[in-house]
Amino acid sequence: MTAELVRGQNHPLSQVRLEIRISAGTPVVAGATLGDEHGRVQGVEGVAHPGAPALPGLEVSRQAAADHRLAVDLAAVPEAVHRVSVLLALPDGTGGPVRFGLVAAPFVAVTGLDGTEIASYTITGLDAESAVVALELYRRAGAWKVRAVGQGYAGGLAELLADQGLPEARQLAAGVDEAVSRGLARSVQAPRPRPADGDRSRQPAARGPEHGETPAQGGAGSVAPQPVPQQGLQSPYGPQATVGPGQPGQNAHPGGATPADPVGPPSSGPADPSALTPPGAPATPPGTPSVTQAAATGPIDYTHPGRRNTTPPTPPPTAPPAPAGQPATPVAGDATGWSMEERLYNQVWGMFEDLARTAAAYRSAVDFADSRREKELDQVLSDPRARIGGQGDAARDAAHDKYARLVDQATQALDRDLAQLTAEAEVVEPALPPAYAGWDSPVWHGYRVPMELPMALRIGDLQLPEAPQLRIPMLVRLPLERGFWIDSAGSGSSDGAFGDDHELRHLAMTTAVAHAARLLAAHPAGEFTVHVIDPAGAAAQPLAPLVRAGVLAGPPAVGAAGVADVLGRLTQRVDLVQMAVRGGAADSLPPGFDTSQQLLVVNDFPHGFDDRAVTQLRYLADEGPTFGVHLMLVADREDASAYGPLLDPLWRSLLRITPVPDDHLADPWVGHAWTYEPSLVPPGSQVLGQVLAQVAEARRTWRP
């Protein structure tokens, strides 16, 4: 299975003879540098470019083009070379785009010689940059890995090469431009690639998000819908964006380009519904190509640049033709995608969008009928003659009859669409893999620790009042782009279901344990570590499954000393990784350094936290996600009211979810208030213990 990387993520390489395929949608210069263990290039002889395309173990294209194939033989590169960095740059002086923000996100794939994709990366988030380090192949413990970099440079190729320590960077960049100009003068422009066939109404546009994401960290090329600001409602799919079923992150339609991460109906999210709006946060729509590009280069081609000239995806399964006048029989995986996992992800997003629009159409029809009735009744009352005899009564009866007919028509359309969506949900739910399935699904009984990270993770269900029986999975994109705030406020007990706040806080921590267990189960062995802070030791019972299985990094931290110790270690970890990455020395971390993703679960915040600890927690919330440290905060915001607005950025940085059903998530299309319900282990079920036992066994036998 292809590993679809996001920025900073790495993947092992099982082969040394490789091909790197680049699709950019516009002519770009492709090159590569050979660097030492610190990523420094020793001289111009360590740079492959159109003017000097061949180096030991490496050959690049001789001119600018929209698509490139670079040949790499890692066994033939010199022993002193520890990094092979793949570079892309927009050619200067050709009349084309001058920055990557004007073009489609470049796509890079590492393949074997037989064309099988090993890893791929869609380079999102570029704007004023005209050169970018796309990815790097690097040695680690005697083996080679690939890392998605995506580091852009507004100063172009000269700035990029200078950053890699090349003294002659400006002269070499000028030489590359000259070589490209000579090559373009001899070349014939290729025809525009044909758009992809097989459009489907639910097909995601070009990642991301996690349910509001930027181009999907792994989506097959989709553009997330523009989020709708929804004050007071929180999106489940991405920071400062409205919800759409993931990352999509983190991050729109299921599988959308980094969609923000409601449903996994969204990159990077799901946001990934991965895109609901935190209270008071402005919506941040995904970037789109500039209109100036369309004016300068003609119509924009929105097909995914990485899927041209490659083997087309396996077509989705199709059902037998339905009888005339009958709706089509739903089929699991009936959506676009390059794997069944991605097709199911996109299908869930499609169901989320369909339900949102169906409910919006019904509400609009009812509102229209109501306003029309009110208008007609006002006309009757405003005419004195209508008040005499039975004329007024007849007019009122006619207005009510019209209202009833319109509402009946809208109800019939709603019932028809809901029946189709319910039938689709009945075939999709049993087909979902463990990461997408509820804890009550039989698929968990066949669980095995995965070898690769899935696209998304289910953290609950979403529903609307028009269809309380229809539940859409809420998926968030992986890797996580933001943490969680599990709200233990007493508002959830207003219906009398909970006798006191203590019971609700206990359920909130149980919800946190279920989500932490899911994250552990979704990651390959050794790639996810969980820390717990429980200052008063009040969560011993909910934490028991994690403690018994031995899957925590250590015993839950208690007391002020325990809080300070865990926060100090995680803060130091973020500092080290931050310095290593920004200093270009990511491979120079201390021996034995834990490079796995880290999750910190904090119970009953801010109990046990002094001012220093609060500052450290805010630092982890701000900087942690970029460097692999995430938060899961179990807290009642009122308990921290003494800090005033100081903690507002902390609450906004986290995705608020609740331990009981609550209407607080908004979709990105029409802004419905969706009811979120967490995914919990059924009472009496042993599935959580069985899954954690396998995770623990895999951790014991895992070797870095």
Residue pairs with C-beta under 8 A, 6 or more apart in sequence:
1 339
1 452
2 109
2 117
2 118
2 119
2 120
2 338
2 339
3 11
3 118
3 119
3 120
3 452
3 453
4 119
4 120
4 121
4 122
4 216
4 217
4 218
4 219
4 455
5 11
5 119
5 120
5 121
5 135
5 146
5 147
5 148
5 217
5 218
6 121
6 148
6 217
6 218
6 258
6 267
6 268
6 479
7 124
7 125
7 148
7 149
7 150
7 268
8 147
8 148
8 149
8 581
8 626
8 628
9 147
9 148
9 479
10 145
10 146
10 147
10 148
11 118
11 119
11 145
11 146
11 147
12 143
12 144
12 145
13 74
13 110
13 118
13 137
13 143
13 144
13 145
13 146
14 118
15 112
15 113
15 118
16 73
16 74
16 75
16 144
17 72
17 73
17 74
17 75
17 112
17 113
18 71
18 72
18 73
18 74
18 110
18 111
18 112
18 113
18 118
18 137
19 69
19 70
19 71
19 72
19 110
19 111
19 112
19 113
19 115
20 68
20 69
20 70
20 72
20 86
20 108
20 109
20 110
20 111
20 135
21 67
21 68
21 69
21 70
21 108
21 109
21 111
21 310
22 28
22 30
22 67
22 68
22 69
22 70
22 86
22 88
22 106
22 107
22 108
22 134
23 66
23 67
23 106
23 107
23 305
23 306
23 307
23 308
23 309
24 66
24 67
24 88
24 103
24 104
24 106
24 107
24 305
25 66
25 103
25 104
25 106
25 301
25 305
26 66
26 90
26 96
26 97
26 103
26 104
26 297
27 64
27 65
27 66
27 91
27 94
27 96
27 184
28 64
28 65
28 66
28 68
28 88
28 89
28 90
28 91
28 106
29 49
29 50
29 64
29 87
29 88
29 89
29 90
29 91
29 157
29 176
29 180
30 60
30 61
30 65
30 68
30 70
30 86
30 87
30 88
31 47
31 48
31 49
31 50
31 60
31 86
31 87
31 88
31 89
31 176
32 47
32 48
32 55
32 58
32 60
32 70
32 84
32 85
32 86
32 87
33 41
33 46
33 47
33 48
33 83
33 84
33 85
33 87
33 161
33 164
33 166
34 41
34 46
34 47
34 48
34 55
34 58
34 77
34 78
34 81
34 83
34 84
35 41
35 46
35 81
35 82
35 83
35 84
35 85
35 164
36 42
36 80
36 81
36 82
36 83
37 82
37 83
37 587
37 588
38 584
38 585
38 588
39 83
39 85
39 136
39 164
39 165
39 584
39 585
40 164
40 165
40 584
41 47
41 161
41 164
41 165
41 166
42 165
43 166
43 168
44 52
44 166
44 168
44 172
45 55
46 55
46 81
46 166
47 161
47 166
47 172
48 54
48 55
48 58
48 59
48 60
49 60
49 172
49 175
49 176
49 179
50 60
50 61
50 62
50 63
50 64
50 176
50 179
50 180
50 183
51 175
51 176
51 178
51 179
53 59
53 60
53 61
53 62
55 77
56 76
56 77
56 78
57 72
57 73
57 74
57 75
57 76
57 77
57 78
58 70
58 71
58 72
58 73
58 77
58 84
59 70
59 71
60 68
60 70
61 68
61 69
61 70
62 179
62 183
63 179
63 180
63 183
63 184
63 187
64 91
64 94
64 180
64 183
64 184
65 190
66 190
66 193
66 305
67 308
67 309
70 86
72 84
72 137
74 84
74 137
74 144
77 84
82 138
82 139
82 587
83 136
83 137
83 138
83 139
84 136
84 137
84 138
85 133
85 135
85 136
85 149
85 164
86 108
86 133
86 134
86 135
86 136
86 137
87 131
87 132
87 133
87 134
87 157
87 160
88 106
88 123
88 131
88 132
88 134
89 130
89 131
89 132
89 156
89 157
89 160
89 176
90 96
90 97
90 98
90 99
90 100
90 103
90 130
90 131
90 156
91 177
91 180
91 181
91 184
92 130
92 156
92 177
93 177
93 181
94 180
94 181
94 184
96 297
97 103
97 293
97 296
97 297
98 130
99 126
99 127
99 128
99 129
99 130
99 154
100 106
100 123
100 126
100 127
100 129
100 130
100 132
100 152
101 126
101 127
101 128
101 129
101 287
101 290
102 289
102 290
102 292
102 293
103 289
103 293
104 206
104 289
104 300
104 301
104 302
104 304
104 305
105 122
105 123
105 124
105 126
105 206
105 215
105 257
105 305
106 122
106 123
106 132
106 134
106 305
107 120
107 121
107 122
107 123
107 304
107 305
107 306
107 307
108 120
108 121
108 123
108 134
108 135
108 306
109 117
109 119
109 120
109 121
109 306
109 310
110 117
110 118
110 119
110 120
110 135
110 137
110 146
111 117
111 118
112 118
115 310
115 311
118 146
119 146
119 148
120 306
121 134
121 135
121 148
121 150
122 207
122 215
122 216
122 217
122 221
122 257
122 306
123 132
123 134
123 150
124 150
124 207
124 208
124 214
124 215
124 257
124 258
124 267
124 268
124 287
125 150
125 214
125 287
126 132
126 150
126 152
127 152
127 287
128 154
129 152
129 153
129 154
130 153
130 154
130 155
130 156
130 157
131 152
131 153
131 155
131 156
131 157
131 159
131 160
132 150
132 151
132 152
132 153
132 160
133 149
133 150
133 151
133 160
134 148
134 149
134 150
135 146
135 147
135 148
135 149
135 150
136 146
136 147
136 149
137 144
137 145
137 146
138 144
138 145
138 146
138 147
138 587
139 587
140 587
141 704
147 586
153 159
153 160
153 163
156 173
157 173
157 176
157 177
158 169
158 170
158 172
158 173
158 174
159 169
160 169
161 169
161 172
161 173
162 169
162 170
163 584
164 584
166 172
192 301
193 301
193 303
193 308
193 309
195 301
195 303
196 303
196 304
196 307
198 315
198 336
200 335
200 336
201 350
202 253
202 335
202 336
202 346
202 347
202 349
202 350
202 353
202 354
203 222
203 253
203 335
203 336
203 346
204 216
204 219
204 220
204 221
204 222
204 223
204 224
204 252
204 253
204 254
204 255
204 256
204 257
204 259
204 336
204 346
204 349
205 221
205 222
205 223
205 224
205 225
205 253
205 256
205 257
205 302
206 215
206 221
206 222
206 223
206 257
206 302
206 303
206 304
207 213
207 214
207 215
207 216
207 217
207 218
207 219
207 222
207 224
207 247
207 248
207 249
207 251
207 256
207 257
207 258
207 259
207 266
207 267
207 268
207 269
208 214
208 215
208 216
208 217
208 219
208 224
208 247
208 248
208 249
208 250
208 251
208 252
208 256
208 257
208 258
208 259
208 260
208 266
208 267
208 268
208 269
208 271
208 272
208 286
208 477
209 216
209 217
209 224
209 237
209 238
209 241
209 246
209 247
209 248
209 249
209 250
209 251
209 252
209 256
209 257
209 258
209 259
209 260
209 261
209 266
209 267
209 268
209 269
209 270
209 271
209 272
209 274
209 275
209 286
209 477
209 481
210 217
210 237
210 238
210 246
210 247
210 248
210 249
210 250
210 251
210 258
210 259
210 260
210 261
210 266
210 267
210 268
210 269
210 270
210 271
210 272
210 274
210 456
210 476
210 477
210 478
210 480
210 481
210 482
211 235
211 236
211 237
211 238
211 243
211 244
211 245
211 246
211 247
211 248
211 249
211 251
211 252
211 254
211 259
211 260
211 261
211 262
211 263
211 264
211 265
211 266
211 269
211 270
211 271
211 272
211 273
211 274
211 275
211 276
211 349
211 474
211 475
211 476
211 477
212 224
212 227
212 235
212 237
212 238
212 241
212 242
212 243
212 244
212 248
212 249
212 250
212 251
212 252
212 259
212 260
212 261
212 266
212 269
212 270
212 271
212 274
212 275
212 276
212 286
212 668
213 219
213 224
213 237
213 238
213 246
213 247
213 248
213 249
213 250
213 251
213 252
213 256
213 257
213 258
213 259
213 260
213 261
213 266
213 267
213 268
213 269
213 270
213 271
213 272
213 274
213 275
213 286
213 477
213 481
214 224
214 249
214 251
214 257
214 258
214 267
214 268
214 269
214 286
214 287
215 221
215 222
215 223
215 257
215 258
215 267
215 268
215 286
216 222
216 247
216 248
216 249
216 251
216 255
216 256
216 257
216 258
216 259
216 266
216 267
216 268
216 269
216 455
216 477
217 247
217 249
217 250
217 251
217 258
217 267
217 268
217 269
217 272
217 455
217 477
217 478
217 479
218 267
218 342
218 455
218 477
219 248
219 255
219 256
219 257
219 258
219 259
219 266
219 267
219 342
219 345
219 346
219 455
220 255
220 304
220 307
220 313
220 336
220 337
220 338
220 342
220 346
221 257
221 303
221 304
221 305
221 306
221 307
222 252
222 253
222 255
222 256
222 257
222 259
222 304
222 346
223 252
223 256
223 257
223 286
223 288
223 302
224 244
224 248
224 251
224 252
224 253
224 256
224 257
224 258
224 259
224 260
224 266
224 275
224 285
224 286
224 668
225 244
225 252
225 253
225 256
225 259
225 353
225 668
225 669
226 285
226 286
226 668
227 235
227 241
227 242
227 244
227 260
227 275
227 277
227 283
227 284
227 285
227 668
228 242
228 283
228 666
228 667
228 668
228 669
228 670
228 671
229 242
229 277
229 282
229 283
230 242
230 276
230 277
230 283
230 666
230 671
231 277
231 279
231 280
232 279
233 242
233 276
233 277
233 279
233 664
233 665
233 666
233 671
233 673
234 243
234 276
234 277
234 278
234 279
234 655
234 656
234 664
234 665
234 666
235 241
235 242
235 243
235 244
235 260
235 262
235 271
235 273
235 275
235 276
235 277
235 278
235 655
235 665
235 666
235 668
236 243
236 261
236 262
236 263
236 270
236 271
236 273
236 274
236 275
236 276
236 459
236 460
236 462
236 474
236 476
236 655
236 657
236 665
236 676
237 243
237 244
237 245
237 246
237 247
237 248
237 249
237 250
237 251
237 252
237 259
237 260
237 261
237 262
237 263
237 266
237 269
237 270
237 271
237 272
237 273
237 274
237 275
237 276
237 476
238 246
238 247
238 248
238 249
238 250
238 251
238 259
238 260
238 261
238 266
238 269
238 270
238 271
238 272
238 274
238 275
238 276
238 481
238 482
239 250
239 260
239 278
239 281
239 284
239 481
239 482
239 652
239 653
239 655
240 277
240 278
240 281
240 282
240 283
240 284
240 652
241 251
241 260
241 271
241 275
241 276
241 277
241 283
241 284
241 285
241 668
242 260
242 275
242 276
242 277
242 283
242 666
242 667
242 668
242 671
243 260
243 262
243 263
243 271
243 273
243 274
243 275
243 276
243 277
243 665
243 666
243 667
243 668
243 674
244 252
244 253
244 256
244 259
244 260
244 262
244 263
244 265
244 266
244 270
244 271
244 273
244 274
244 275
244 349
244 352
244 353
244 667
244 668
244 669
245 253
245 254
245 259
245 262
245 263
245 264
245 265
245 266
245 270
245 273
245 348
245 349
245 351
245 352
245 353
245 462
245 472
245 473
245 474
245 475
245 667
246 254
246 259
246 260
246 261
246 263
246 264
246 266
246 267
246 269
246 270
246 271
246 272
246 274
246 455
246 456
246 475
246 476
246 477
247 258
247 259
247 260
247 261
247 266
247 267
247 268
247 269
247 270
247 271
247 272
247 274
247 456
247 476
247 477
247 478
247 480
247 481
248 254
248 255
248 256
248 258
248 259
248 260
248 261
248 264
248 266
248 267
248 268
248 269
248 270
248 271
248 272
248 274
248 275
248 349
248 456
248 475
248 476
248 477
249 258
249 259
249 260
249 261
249 266
249 267
249 268
249 269
249 270
249 271
249 272
249 274
249 476
249 477
249 480
249 481
249 482
250 258
250 260
250 261
250 267
250 268
250 269
250 270
250 271
250 272
250 274
250 476
250 477
250 480
250 481
250 482
251 258
251 259
251 260
251 261
251 266
251 267
251 268
251 269
251 270
251 271
251 272
251 274
251 275
251 477
251 481
252 259
252 260
252 266
252 270
252 271
252 274
252 275
252 286
252 349
252 668
253 259
253 265
253 266
253 346
253 349
253 350
253 353
254 263
254 264
254 265
254 266
254 270
254 335
254 345
254 346
254 347
254 348
254 349
254 350
254 352
254 475
255 264
255 266
255 335
255 337
255 342
255 345
255 346
255 349
255 455
256 266
256 270
256 349
257 266
257 267
257 286
258 266
258 267
258 268
258 269
258 271
258 272
258 286
258 477
259 265
259 266
259 267
259 269
259 270
259 271
259 272
259 274
259 275
259 349
259 477
260 266
260 269
260 270
260 271
260 272
260 274
260 275
260 276
260 668
261 267
261 269
261 270
261 271
261 272
261 274
261 275
261 456
261 475
261 476
261 477
261 481
262 270
262 271
262 273
262 274
262 275
262 276
262 352
262 462
262 472
262 474
262 665
262 667
262 674
263 270
263 273
263 274
263 348
263 349
263 351
263 352
263 462
263 472
263 473
263 474
263 475
264 270
264 271
264 272
264 273
264 274
264 345
264 348
264 349
264 436
264 455
264 456
264 457
264 458
264 473
264 474
264 475
264 476
264 477
265 273
265 348
265 349
265 350
265 351
265 352
265 353
265 472
265 473
265 474
265 475
266 272
266 274
266 275
266 349
266 477
267 477
267 481
268 477
268 479
268 481
269 275
269 476
269 477
269 481
270 456
270 475
270 476
270 477
271 476
271 477
271 481
272 456
272 475
272 476
272 477
272 478
272 480
272 481
273 352
273 462
273 472
273 474
273 475
273 665
273 667
273 674
274 456
274 475
274 476
274 477
275 668
276 655
276 664
276 665
276 666
276 667
277 283
277 666
278 651
278 652
278 653
278 654
278 655
278 656
279 651
279 652
279 656
280 648
280 652
281 652
289 300
293 300
294 300
307 313
313 336
313 337
313 338
314 338
316 331
316 333
316 334
316 335
316 336
316 337
316 343
317 331
317 332
317 333
317 334
318 331
318 334
319 328
319 329
319 330
319 331
319 334
320 329
322 328
322 329
327 416
327 419
327 420
327 423
329 423
330 420
330 423
330 424
330 426
330 427
330 428
331 427
332 344
332 347
332 427
332 428
332 430
332 431
333 340
333 343
333 344
333 347
333 431
334 343
334 347
335 343
335 344
335 346
335 347
335 350
336 343
336 346
337 343
337 344
337 345
337 346
341 433
341 454
341 455
342 455
344 428
344 431
344 432
344 433
344 436
345 436
345 455
345 456
345 475
347 424
347 428
348 428
348 436
348 472
348 473
348 475
351 421
351 424
351 425
351 428
351 472
352 462
352 472
352 667
353 667
353 669
354 417
354 421
355 418
355 421
355 464
355 467
355 470
355 472
356 464
356 667
356 669
356 670
356 672
357 669
357 670
358 414
358 417
358 418
358 421
358 466
359 414
359 464
359 466
359 467
359 670
359 672
360 669
360 670
360 672
361 410
361 413
361 414
362 410
362 411
362 413
362 414
362 466
363 466
365 406
365 407
365 409
365 410
365 413
366 406
366 407
366 410
368 406
369 402
369 403
369 406
369 407
369 410
370 403
372 399
372 402
372 403
372 406
373 399
373 400
373 402
373 403
376 395
376 398
376 399
376 402
377 396
377 399
379 395
380 386
380 392
380 395
380 396
380 399
381 387
381 392
385 391
386 392
386 395
414 466
418 466
418 467
418 470
421 467
421 470
422 467
422 469
422 470
425 470
425 471
425 472
429 437
429 438
429 441
429 473
430 441
430 442
430 443
432 441
432 443
432 458
432 473
433 443
433 454
434 441
434 443
434 444
434 447
434 521
434 522
435 450
435 454
435 455
435 456
435 457
435 458
435 518
435 521
435 522
436 454
436 456
436 457
436 458
436 473
436 475
437 443
437 444
437 458
438 458
438 461
438 473
438 679
439 514
439 679
439 680
439 681
439 682
439 685
439 687
439 688
440 682
440 685
444 687
444 690
444 691
445 687
445 690
447 521
447 690
447 691
447 694
448 694
449 521
449 524
449 525
449 694
449 695
449 698
450 522
450 523
450 524
451 524
452 524
453 478
453 479
453 522
453 523
453 524
453 527
454 478
454 522
455 477
455 478
456 475
456 476
456 477
456 478
457 475
457 476
457 478
457 518
457 519
457 522
458 473
458 474
458 475
458 518
458 679
459 474
459 475
459 476
459 484
459 515
459 518
459 657
459 678
459 679
460 473
460 474
460 657
460 676
460 677
460 678
460 679
461 471
461 472
461 473
461 474
461 676
461 677
461 679
462 471
462 472
462 473
462 474
462 665
462 674
462 675
462 676
462 677
463 470
463 471
463 472
463 674
463 675
463 677
464 470
464 672
464 674
464 675
465 675
471 677
474 665
474 676
476 655
478 522
479 597
479 628
480 519
480 597
480 625
480 630
481 625
482 625
482 630
482 653
482 654
482 655
483 621
483 624
483 625
483 630
483 631
483 632
483 633
483 653
483 654
483 655
484 512
484 515
484 631
484 632
484 633
484 654
484 655
484 656
484 657
485 633
485 635
485 651
485 654
485 655
485 656
485 657
486 508
486 509
486 511
486 512
486 515
486 632
486 633
486 634
486 635
486 657
486 658
486 659
487 508
487 635
487 636
487 637
487 656
487 657
487 658
487 659
488 501
488 504
488 505
488 508
488 509
488 604
488 634
488 635
488 636
488 659
489 504
489 636
489 637
489 638
490 498
490 501
490 504
490 636
491 662
492 498
492 504
492 658
492 659
492 660
492 662
493 499
493 500
493 501
493 503
493 504
493 660
497 660
498 504
498 507
498 660
501 636
504 659
504 660
505 538
505 604
505 634
505 636
506 539
506 541
506 542
507 659
507 660
508 634
508 659
509 539
509 542
509 543
509 603
509 634
510 542
510 659
510 680
511 657
511 659
511 678
511 680
512 542
512 601
512 603
512 632
512 634
513 542
513 543
513 545
513 546
514 678
514 679
514 680
514 681
514 688
515 632
515 678
515 679
516 530
516 546
516 599
516 601
516 632
517 545
517 546
517 688
517 691
517 692
518 679
519 528
519 530
519 599
520 528
520 530
520 551
520 692
520 695
521 691
521 692
521 694
521 695
522 528
523 596
523 597
525 695
525 698
525 699
525 701
525 702
526 596
526 699
526 702
526 704
527 596
527 597
528 596
528 597
528 598
528 599
529 553
529 594
529 596
529 597
529 598
529 599
530 546
530 551
530 552
530 553
530 598
530 599
530 601
531 552
531 553
531 554
531 557
531 566
531 570
531 598
531 599
531 600
531 601
532 539
532 543
532 546
532 552
532 556
532 557
532 600
532 601
532 602
532 603
533 556
533 557
533 562
533 563
533 566
533 567
533 600
533 601
533 602
533 603
533 608
534 540
534 543
534 556
534 557
534 558
534 603
534 604
535 557
535 558
535 559
535 560
535 562
535 563
535 603
535 604
535 607
535 608
535 609
536 558
536 604
536 607
536 608
537 556
537 558
538 603
538 604
539 556
539 603
539 604
539 634
540 556
543 556
545 688
545 689
545 692
546 552
546 692
547 555
547 556
548 689
548 692
549 689
549 692
549 693
549 695
549 696
550 696
551 692
551 695
551 696
551 699
556 562
557 563
557 565
557 566
559 608
560 608
560 610
560 613
563 608
563 609
563 613
564 612
564 613
566 600
567 613
567 616
567 617
567 620
568 616
570 598
570 600
570 620
570 624
570 629
571 616
571 619
571 620
573 594
573 598
573 627
573 629
574 619
574 620
574 623
574 624
574 627
574 629
576 589
576 590
576 593
577 586
577 589
577 627
577 628
578 623
578 626
578 627
580 586
580 588
580 589
581 627
589 595
595 628
596 628
597 628
597 629
597 630
598 624
598 628
598 629
598 630
599 630
599 631
599 632
600 620
600 629
600 630
600 631
600 632
601 632
601 634
602 617
602 631
602 632
602 633
602 634
602 635
603 634
604 634
604 635
604 639
605 617
605 633
605 634
605 635
605 639
605 640
606 614
606 635
606 639
606 640
606 643
607 639
609 617
614 643
614 646
614 647
617 631
617 650
618 647
618 649
618 650
620 629
620 631
621 631
621 649
621 650
621 653
621 654
622 649
622 653
623 629
624 630
624 631
631 654
633 650
633 654
637 651
640 647
656 664
657 676
657 678
658 664
658 676
658 678
659 678
660 677
660 678
661 675
661 676
661 677
662 675
662 676
663 673
663 674
663 675
663 676
664 673
664 676
665 673
665 674
665 675
665 676
666 672
666 673
666 674
667 674
681 687
681 688
